[in-house]
Amino acid sequence: MKKQEFNQLVYISKRPFWHFLIALPLYCFAVSMLLKTIDLFYLGKVIDALKFVLATFFMLVCAGGLTFTKRVYTNSDLKRVTFNFTLFKIPLSKDSVFENVQYVSVYKNYSDRDFEIYVWLSSTKKKSISVHLDLDSAFNYALKIADGLQVDLLDATEKGNFKWVEKEKIQ
């Protein structure tokens, strides 16, 4: 019998409103700079036009960085997690898919003082999926993924003291 191909949305990145307020003028400037670039090419000032192309690209990257959305889908039957990045419903990249996830862990990186979230595909193969600056947001994100996949969550924030998290106590 074929397993069900149902993906459940477990996480959407939430952007603060001020990100959109900052990005709006950047998008407007990028459009006006694009028009100026076309004018410069038309006038034959190729070097100046190329400078404007570079500046326009920089503006669009900054504005896009403030407004992109990350979505995480899980499939508990197939133990698959899918990461999707969009900008105004337009896909920014190919979906990142990890199959046969064994468990999810939160790891404290002592050299950078941040928390990394890993999905473990086997006992020795892991992939870093996210980096957080504080423990609460890291555990919240990891817990949503672990619940969606119906797998265990490992707390690896203390050196040499790894422990399985009882998800019922956290919720």
C-alpha positions in Angstrom: 0.0 0.0 0.0 1.3 3.4 -1.0 2.0 5.9 1.8 0.0 9.1 1.9 1.6 12.1 0.1 0.2 14.7 2.6 2.5 17.5 3.6 1.5 19.5 6.7 2.6 23.2 7.1 4.3 23.4 10.5 6.1 26.8 10.3 5.9 30.1 8.5 8.5 32.8 9.2 6.8 35.9 10.6 8.2 39.2 9.5 7.7 42.3 11.7 5.8 45.1 10.0 8.8 47.4 10.2 10.7 45.1 7.8 8.0 45.9 5.1 8.2 49.6 6.0 12.0 49.6 5.3 11.7 47.4 2.2 9.0 49.5 0.5 11.3 52.5 -0.2 14.0 50.1 -1.3 11.7 48.6 -3.9 10.6 52.0 -5.0 14.3 53.2 -5.3 15.1 50.1 -7.2 12.4 50.7 -9.8 13.5 54.3 -10.3 17.1 53.2 -10.5 16.1 50.7 -13.2 14.5 53.4 -15.2 17.6 55.6 -14.8 19.7 52.6 -15.9 17.7 52.2 -19.1 18.1 55.9 -19.8 21.8 55.7 -19.3 22.1 52.8 -21.7 20.0 54.7 -24.2 22.3 57.7 -23.9 25.4 55.5 -24.5 26.9 55.9 -21.0 27.5 52.2 -20.5 29.9 52.5 -17.6 27.5 54.6 -15.6 24.6 52.3 -16.5 26.6 49.2 -15.2 27.1 51.0 -11.9 23.4 51.6 -11.7 22.8 47.9 -12.5 25.0 46.9 -9.6 23.3 49.4 -7.3 19.8 48.2 -8.4 20.8 44.6 -7.7 22.0 45.6 -4.3 18.8 47.4 -3.5 16.7 44.4 -4.6 18.7 41.9 -2.6 18.4 44.1 0.6 14.6 44.5 0.0 14.2 40.8 -0.7 16.1 39.9 2.4 13.6 41.9 4.5 10.5 40.4 2.9 11.1 36.7 1.9 9.1 34.0 3.7 10.3 30.6 4.9 7.8 27.7 5.1 8.4 24.3 6.5 6.3 21.3 5.5 6.4 17.9 7.1 5.1 14.5 6.2 5.0 12.2 9.2 4.3 9.0 7.2 7.4 9.4 5.0 9.5 11.2 7.6 10.2 14.0 5.2 10.7 17.7 5.8 10.6 20.3 3.1 11.9 23.9 3.3 10.4 26.5 0.9 11.6 30.1 0.4 9.3 32.5 -1.4 9.2 36.2 -2.1 5.6 37.4 -2.7 4.5 33.8 -3.6 7.4 33.5 -6.1 9.8 30.6 -5.3 13.3 31.8 -4.6 15.0 28.5 -4.8 14.3 24.8 -5.3 12.7 23.3 -2.2 15.1 21.6 0.2 13.8 18.1 1.0 15.2 15.8 3.6 13.9 12.2 3.5 13.8 9.6 6.3 14.5 11.9 9.2 15.4 9.9 12.3 15.3 12.8 14.9 15.8 16.5 15.3 18.4 18.1 17.6 19.2 21.5 19.0 23.0 22.0 19.4 24.8 24.9 21.1 27.7 26.1 19.0 30.1 27.4 21.7 32.5 29.1 19.2 29.8 31.3 17.7 27.5 31.4 20.7 24.4 30.4 18.7 22.1 27.4 18.5 21.9 25.2 15.5 19.1 22.9 14.6 20.0 19.6 12.9 17.9 16.9 11.2 19.5 13.5 11.5 19.1 11.3 8.5 21.0 8.4 10.0 23.2 7.9 13.2 26.1 9.7 11.5 24.6 11.9 8.8 23.1 15.2 9.9 22.1 18.4 8.1 22.0 21.9 9.7 18.7 23.5 8.9 18.6 26.7 10.9 20.7 28.9 13.3 19.1 30.9 16.1 20.6 33.4 18.5 18.5 32.4 21.5 17.5 29.0 23.0 13.7 29.6 23.2 13.3 30.3 19.5 15.6 27.4 18.6 13.6 25.0 20.7 10.3 26.4 19.5 11.3 25.9 15.8 12.8 22.4 16.4 9.7 21.3 18.4 7.4 22.3 15.5 9.4 20.2 13.1 9.7 17.2 15.5 6.0 17.3 16.2 5.2 17.5 12.5 7.4 14.6 11.7 6.5 12.7 14.9 10.1 12.1 15.7 12.2 12.6 18.9 13.9 15.9 19.9 17.4 15.8 21.3 18.7 18.6 23.6 22.4 18.9 22.8 23.0 22.4 24.3 25.2 21.2 27.1 28.6 19.6 26.3 28.6 15.9 27.2 25.0 16.0 28.6 22.7 15.2 25.7 19.2 14.3 26.7 16.0 13.4 24.9 13.3 16.1 25.4 9.8 15.1 26.5 7.7 17.1 24.1 4.6 16.9 26.3 6.3 18.9 29.1 7.4 21.7 26.8 4.0 22.2 25.2 
